[in-house]
Structure formats: C-alpha cells, structure tokens
Amino acid sequence: MVWWVFGAYFQRIYTHTPFAPMKSFPIVCQSCQKVFYVYNSYYVNTRPVKFCSLSCNRRLIRLNDDYFKDLTEDKYHTFGQVIACGYILDHKTITIRSDIPTLEKIKLSLSTDYPIKNSELGKFQLKISSLPMVDFLLELGLTRNKYFQEYPPYDILTGLLDTDCYEKKDGVQLFRTPSSKLALEVARLVGGEIITETYKDIPKGVLGCNWVVVW
C-alpha cells in the first residue's frame, strides 16, 4: 500500500496530462541570441540556463567561424597549413597537429583562442569545434582521412611549406605527408622526387609511413 502511494505521487509529478499543459519559459541564448525554451522554472530562477546548446556554451572561446567562407588569395596560405596538418574529425570538429609555431600562426589567422594541447608522436594539437567551418572546409577540399588528402585547386603551396611538414637541411628541401596524392602534386610543382619514410607509431603499435618529396 505504501509503495503504491509513493508510486502514484511521483507519477503525478512527472506525468503531464492534457488538462495540465507543460509551461514553457523563453530564454535568449547569450551566444547566438536565439530564443529557446525550458520547461522548469528552476532553470530560470535558481540555476539559470544561459545557452541553447553545448556548441553555444563553447562559443565563449573566440573563433572566426566564417574565415573560410570566401577563400580569397590572402587566405590561401592558412588553408595550405590546414591541408598539410589537419583533417575533419567529425561533423563539427577540425583537428590540426603540428608544432607550436605553426599552430600559433593558424590561431592568429582564425582569430581564436582555442588551446594548444599535447598530442602523439611529439606533436601538438589544435582542436576546433565549429559546424560552419567544417562545412566550408569540406566544400574546399579538406578530407576526413589525412591519408587520402588531395591537392585542392588553389595556390596553397606556401602554406604547405610553412609547417613542420617542411624541412630544409644542407641545401636539401623535404616535404612530408601521409597522403600520396598530395605528395605527387607537390613533387610536380617543385620538381622533386618522392621517397617513402617509415616510422614507429608507438601509440598505435604499428609502423607508419610518410611520403617525402625531396628537391
């Protein structure tokens, strides 16, 4: 009898009948300025909700989402850096792995303060969350798989070479990439030859392979 009473009590609290319509409370998102609704006054008076979604909550971090909307010549350089070191992780995330100087240059161009964090194989990582930027970069040619990255139809060579993928030593220039297609086009542009270079991918426990353009 006692359990039935308690069950009926909680059912009465959490069940909304047609005769007791759910009351909604409009709130303006402090990030995108759109109106959204909550259905409990607790989230208005006691613990106010300020953002309509997790992405808007994260928008407290600065980022020029529309940077790649119109790819003008002055943006080719940054796009090349992203092509050389980045890929699309998921529908809203771009991952860029490189050295700190390269990532700092990309951050400056994108007007963002997303943090640079440690990554694998002695590199650092910049992970950017932005639905619009992912859409723009996919349309421009950035892939989800860095091993199949192609050279897009833009003059991005200077950007490719302004990363830790490029090295000049004793008069010999090298450009490393996991993508054979990207290596082929770079080799054609610089008049170089392609060799392969293996390395031990300790986190994955396998041997990795880079295509190296030499000229």
C-alpha positions as CSV (number, residue, x, y, z in Angstrom):
1,M,0.0,0.0,0.0
2,V,2.8,2.4,0.9
3,W,4.7,1.7,-2.3
4,W,1.5,2.3,-4.3
5,V,1.0,5.7,-2.7
6,F,4.6,6.8,-3.4
7,G,4.3,5.5,-7.0
8,A,1.2,7.4,-7.6
9,Y,2.8,10.6,-6.1
10,F,5.8,10.5,-8.4
11,Q,3.6,9.7,-11.3
12,R,1.5,12.7,-10.6
13,I,4.6,15.0,-10.5
14,Y,6.3,13.8,-13.7
15,T,3.3,13.0,-15.8
16,H,1.7,15.8,-17.8
17,T,-2.0,15.3,-18.7
18,P,-3.8,17.1,-21.5
19,F,-5.6,19.1,-18.8
20,A,-2.3,20.3,-17.3
21,P,-0.2,21.6,-20.3
22,M,3.5,22.0,-19.8
23,K,4.5,25.6,-19.1
24,S,7.5,26.9,-21.0
25,F,9.9,29.7,-20.3
26,P,11.5,31.6,-23.1
27,I,15.2,32.4,-22.7
28,V,17.5,34.3,-25.1
29,C,20.8,32.5,-25.8
30,Q,23.7,34.7,-24.7
31,S,25.8,33.4,-27.6
32,C,23.6,33.2,-30.7
33,Q,20.8,35.4,-29.4
34,K,18.1,33.0,-30.5
35,V,15.1,32.2,-28.3
36,F,14.9,28.8,-26.8
37,Y,12.6,27.3,-24.1
38,V,13.0,25.4,-20.8
39,Y,10.1,23.7,-19.0
40,N,11.1,24.1,-15.4
41,S,11.3,27.4,-13.5
42,Y,14.3,26.0,-11.7
43,Y,16.4,26.7,-14.8
44,V,15.1,30.3,-14.8
45,N,15.3,31.4,-11.2
46,T,17.5,29.1,-9.2
47,R,20.0,27.8,-11.8
48,P,19.6,30.0,-14.9
49,V,20.4,28.4,-18.2
50,K,22.3,30.8,-20.5
51,F,23.0,28.9,-23.7
52,C,20.7,27.0,-26.0
53,S,23.3,24.2,-26.8
54,L,26.7,22.9,-25.9
55,S,28.2,24.4,-29.0
56,C,26.9,27.9,-28.0
57,N,28.3,27.3,-24.5
58,R,31.7,26.6,-26.0
59,R,31.4,29.7,-28.2
60,L,32.8,31.6,-25.2
61,I,36.1,30.7,-27.0
62,R,36.7,33.2,-29.8
63,L,36.7,32.0,-33.4
64,N,36.1,33.5,-36.8
65,D,33.7,30.7,-38.0
66,D,33.4,32.4,-41.4
67,Y,37.1,32.7,-42.1
68,F,37.0,30.1,-44.9
69,K,33.6,31.2,-46.3
70,D,35.2,33.2,-49.0
71,L,38.6,31.8,-49.8
72,T,40.5,34.8,-51.1
73,E,44.2,34.8,-52.0
74,D,45.2,36.2,-48.7
75,K,43.7,33.1,-47.1
76,Y,45.4,30.5,-49.3
77,H,48.4,30.4,-47.0
78,T,46.4,29.5,-43.9
79,F,44.3,27.0,-45.9
80,G,47.6,25.3,-47.0
81,Q,48.7,25.0,-43.4
82,V,45.4,23.3,-42.5
83,I,45.6,21.0,-45.6
84,A,49.1,19.9,-44.6
85,C,48.4,19.3,-40.9
86,G,44.7,18.9,-40.4
87,Y,41.7,16.8,-41.1
88,I,37.9,16.7,-40.3
89,L,37.4,14.7,-37.2
90,D,33.6,14.7,-37.2
91,H,30.7,16.9,-38.4
92,K,31.7,19.8,-36.2
93,T,35.4,19.3,-35.3
94,I,38.7,20.1,-37.1
95,T,41.9,18.6,-35.7
96,I,45.3,20.1,-36.6
97,R,48.5,18.5,-35.5
98,S,51.8,20.3,-35.9
99,D,54.5,22.2,-34.0
100,I,53.7,25.1,-31.7
101,P,54.9,27.9,-34.1
102,T,52.6,26.6,-36.9
103,L,49.6,26.2,-34.7
104,E,50.1,29.7,-33.3
105,K,50.1,31.1,-36.8
106,I,46.8,29.3,-37.6
107,K,45.3,30.5,-34.3
108,L,46.2,34.1,-35.2
109,S,44.7,33.8,-38.7
110,L,41.4,32.3,-37.4
111,S,41.2,34.8,-34.5
112,T,40.7,32.0,-32.0
113,D,41.9,31.2,-28.5
114,Y,41.3,27.5,-28.6
115,P,44.1,26.0,-26.6
116,I,47.0,24.1,-28.0
117,K,47.5,20.7,-26.3
118,N,50.0,17.9,-26.3
119,S,49.4,15.2,-29.0
120,E,51.1,12.0,-30.0
121,L,54.4,11.5,-31.9
122,G,55.9,14.5,-30.3
123,K,53.5,16.9,-31.9
124,F,50.9,19.4,-30.5
125,Q,47.3,19.6,-31.4
126,L,44.7,22.3,-32.0
127,K,41.1,21.1,-32.0
128,I,38.4,23.5,-33.2
129,S,34.7,23.0,-32.8
130,S,32.6,24.8,-35.5
131,L,29.8,23.4,-37.7
132,P,30.1,26.3,-40.2
133,M,33.9,26.0,-40.5
134,V,33.7,22.2,-41.0
135,D,31.2,22.8,-43.8
136,F,33.3,25.4,-45.5
137,L,36.5,23.3,-45.3
138,L,34.7,20.2,-46.6
139,E,33.5,22.1,-49.6
140,L,37.0,23.5,-50.2
141,G,38.6,20.0,-50.2
142,L,39.8,19.2,-46.7
143,T,39.1,15.5,-46.1
144,R,38.1,13.3,-43.1
145,N,41.1,11.0,-43.8
146,K,44.5,12.6,-44.0
147,Y,45.8,9.6,-45.9
148,F,43.6,10.5,-48.9
149,Q,44.0,14.2,-48.8
150,E,44.2,15.7,-52.4
151,Y,45.8,18.9,-53.5
152,P,42.8,21.4,-53.8
153,P,42.6,23.7,-56.9
154,Y,44.1,26.7,-55.0
155,D,47.6,28.2,-54.7
156,I,48.4,26.8,-51.3
157,L,52.0,25.7,-51.7
158,T,53.5,28.4,-49.5
159,G,51.1,27.4,-46.7
160,L,52.1,23.7,-47.1
161,L,55.7,24.6,-46.7
162,D,55.1,26.9,-43.7
163,T,54.5,24.0,-41.4
164,D,56.6,21.3,-39.6
165,C,55.9,19.1,-42.6
166,Y,58.6,21.1,-44.4
167,E,62.3,20.9,-43.7
168,K,65.4,22.3,-45.3
169,K,68.8,20.9,-44.4
170,D,72.2,21.2,-46.1
171,G,70.6,22.7,-49.2
172,V,68.0,19.8,-49.5
173,Q,64.3,20.5,-49.1
174,L,61.8,18.0,-47.8
175,F,58.1,17.9,-47.5
176,R,56.5,15.0,-45.6
177,T,52.8,14.0,-45.8
178,P,50.8,10.8,-45.2
179,S,48.9,11.4,-48.4
180,S,50.4,10.0,-51.7
181,K,48.1,12.2,-53.8
182,L,49.2,15.4,-52.0
183,A,52.9,14.4,-52.3
184,L,52.5,13.8,-56.1
185,E,51.2,17.2,-56.7
186,V,53.8,18.9,-54.5
187,A,56.5,17.0,-56.3
188,R,55.2,18.2,-59.7
189,L,55.1,21.8,-58.5
190,V,58.6,21.9,-57.0
191,G,60.2,19.5,-59.5
192,G,61.1,17.0,-56.8
193,E,61.2,13.2,-56.3
194,I,59.2,11.1,-53.9
195,I,60.6,8.6,-51.4
196,T,58.9,6.8,-48.6
197,E,59.9,7.0,-44.9
198,T,58.6,4.7,-42.2
199,Y,58.4,5.5,-38.5
200,K,57.2,3.7,-35.4
201,D,53.8,4.8,-34.3
202,I,54.1,3.8,-30.7
203,P,50.6,4.8,-29.5
204,K,49.1,2.5,-32.2
205,G,51.8,-0.1,-32.0
206,V,52.4,-0.1,-35.8
207,L,54.8,1.2,-38.4
208,G,53.6,4.4,-40.1
209,C,54.6,5.7,-43.5
210,N,55.2,9.2,-44.9
211,W,55.6,10.2,-48.5
212,V,58.5,12.5,-48.7
213,V,59.1,15.0,-51.5
214,V,62.8,15.8,-52.0
215,W,64.2,18.6,-54.1
